[in-house]
Amino acid sequence: MKLIENIEEAVFIYSLWEGYLQNYSMQEMMKFIKEKNMNFYQVHTSGHAEITTLKKLVKKLKPGEIVPIYTFHPDKYGSLFSRKIVQVSDGEVFGV
């Protein structure tokens, strides 16, 4: 992340188990986040949702685009939803 330009005041969304925040590597990351005055949001996601649940969520929220995460088949989202699907690779920077 040190290579990303203009990262000051960026948003960092943490969606893992809270206990991992105690790991050394995450403590170092939290120092970096504070140094760069980044906005930190902790939003835990279990990663387990049925297709019917996802469809209900999309219908209710009406997002402009959908970013599939924690799935073996992100390529199938286009046939499930009538929204723009954005596929992001692990480690790829994605602006919100």
Long-range contacts (C-beta under 8 A, 24 or more apart in sequence): 1-32, 2-32, 4-93, 7-36, 7-38, 8-36, 8-37, 8-38, 9-36, 9-37, 9-38, 9-39, 10-36, 10-38, 10-39, 11-38, 11-39, 11-41, 11-96, 12-38, 12-39, 12-40, 12-41, 13-41, 13-43, 13-96, 14-40, 14-41, 14-42, 14-43, 15-42, 15-43, 15-44, 15-45, 16-44, 17-44, 18-42, 18-44, 45-69, 45-70, 51-80, 54-80, 54-81, 55-80, 55-81, 58-83, 67-94
